[in-house]
Amino acid sequence: MIEIIVNGKRTTIPKGLNVKEMIKVLEYSGEGFALALNGTFVALSTYATTMIKDNDSIEILAPVQGG
């Protein structure tokens, strides 16, 4: 297990996950959100090859509707 920070909250996930697997473990569903790893945008096309490491900081941002 490793500790990461997701949207400012520390959480524990299994070691050896990529971004795509982490999203499933954290039970985020649907499409249409952006993800930053340690302050850097992660492209959807690289989710399966971007590994999550201990103490990484992840921001998951959903689009906001309104005017």
C-alpha positions, 0 to 999 in steps of 0.5 A: 500500500502507498499513500497519495493525496487526492484533491487535498485528502490523504488516502491509501491505495495499492502499490503499483497502480497506473492512473487508469487503475487508480481511478477505478480503485477510487471509484471515480466514474464517467468521463469529462474530468481532467487529472493532474499528477504533481501539478502536471496535466495527464493526457487520457491517452497516457493513463494506462502508462502513467504510474502512481508513486508514494506521496504523489499529489493528484487533482481530479477536476470535473467541469463546472456548468453555469453561466 
